Amino acid sequence: MTQIAEPKAGRGSARTTGEPGRISHWIGGRIAPGESGRSGPIYNPATGATTHLVDFASADEVDRAVAAAAEAFPAWRATSLARRSEILFRIRQLVDEHRRDLAALLTAQHGKVTSDALGEVARGIENIEFACGVPNLLKGGFSEQVSTGVDVFSIRQPLGVAAGITPFNFPAMVPMWMFANAIACGNTFVLKPSEKDPGASMLIAKLLQQAGLPDGVFNVVHGDKVAVDAILAHPTIQAVSFVGSTPIARYIYETGTKAGKRVQALGGAKNHMIVLPDADIGMAADAAVSAAYGSAGERCMAISALVAVGSVADPLIAAIRERLPKIKVGDGSDPASEMGPLVTREHRDKVASYLDSGVAQGAKVLVDGRRDPVASGDGFFLGVSLIDDVTPEMDCYRDEIFGPVLTVVRVATYDEALKLINDNPYGNGTAIFTRDGGAARQFQFDVNAGMVGVNVPIPVPVAYYSFGGWKASLFGDLHMYGPDGIQFYTRTKVVTERWPDPASSKVDLGFPRTR
Ligand code: NAD
């Protein structure tokens, strides 16, 4: 496998004893050991062991990465579209060849099971495939003869140095949402991955270099708020893409735009799945269980509120309960595991706390994941949990739990279900399960959310659409990846030109006319 860190680099999963390895920055095409004296631990969530320490960048180190990106920009933006596309095809090929290595890193540092990790890499690769089409995506418009002998055309040009700040839950895919389009459009890039699981970003950096991407076009700095604040304040950085929790997304948007940057900041979520009385109960139960507990509920598109309309509640809950004991929770590297641990002990304990607060506030815990024997070991495990009779005032409904806890809200009518979703401060994804096409169409028309599934519980758009929520789930104007990504990472220039016979030239102080 490609080495990801120096010294004592190694795959996190293999490093469960001995001294932790070290993960350093990637600046100008080489590993740059951290000099700030600050670092953070990386755990193998399945064992609880500290496998690595990751260097935390100072403002000076961020500045060095930005300087490397700024130096690489003029040559990279001048590189032909054909060449950029060729490199992206090679990146696609290398990431594909290393998909198992990437997945192993995700499992070792995030905890997700191998099949889920491979799925993450596959959805990330789709974004690289989209970016391979950059010659077509950057086509401008052309209008001939807008006035006598005058033509007008528009072109899309890169912004310069762009930065990406990413969350722990998709350490490979979310960076690919950003850098693929950013570099395809001719920008250079500085990535600040989550400090909880930064290993995948280092392997990606190596693969990009092997694919022929010039040094400095893609850089990685690790760290916490210090590194993020240095990015937001850096005058050379033109654009910031962020994915993470809502309070930080709001902060990034406000701080970045105040500093004159273009910012897209995707935040947290509370995704509702409505089940109408006519839905197929078995199919809806399968979907709810898959979408609530897949990746241990640590997906921004996970279903965390199941809205049962009318008579569907009892049979639906019974069907879900029937399925829960069969879910195999265990070490993500065990092929038999369907759900892994949570990312850290603190996060596991916070998720578990919603079971107590739910009961205290009047909900009914039907399945308690703390009782699962897997929850008593050293790993950060919590079994699956199901809470019924949840109401909108309860903490387990108001907060994004981000763990394997499904809450059930019972409502009498479709209108009540719709109001619940539209009143919620978040608006990322939502889904409706029904056999009534008219009801589904009405829902898609009525609902205030950015991504809607009809009998699809996790409606993550394919790479040639764009991903983004509404309300407190996104700050900014453009969604991420797909066509919006191309818009975000470019600015348009409109050229008006004519080639008159100098003999006909004269002074004319009038306003330019087209007819
Ligand atoms: P987070 O907000 O804690 O961290 C995200 C990034 O921000 C990390 O790189 C982190 O280092 C940095 N950060 C954290 N605290 C900071 C601070 N005080 N100042 C500056 N930077 C800071 O999010 P997370 O826990 O890593 O990820 C989970 C969250 O991300 C969930 O809320 C989830 O819904 C959200 N998410 C949203 C989407 C989406 O597309 N909308 C996708 C994935 C995850």
Boltz pocket constraint, residues with backbone or C-beta under 6 A from the ligand:
constraints:
  - pocket:
      binder: B
      contacts: [[A, 165], [A, 166], [A, 167], [A, 168], [A, 169], [A, 170], [A, 192], [A, 193], [A, 194], [A, 195], [A, 223], [A, 224], [A, 225], [A, 228], [A, 229], [A, 243], [A, 244], [A, 245], [A, 246], [A, 248], [A, 249], [A, 266], [A, 267], [A, 268], [A, 269], [A, 299], [A, 300], [A, 400], [A, 402], [A, 428], [A, 469], [A, 473]]
      max_distance: 6.0
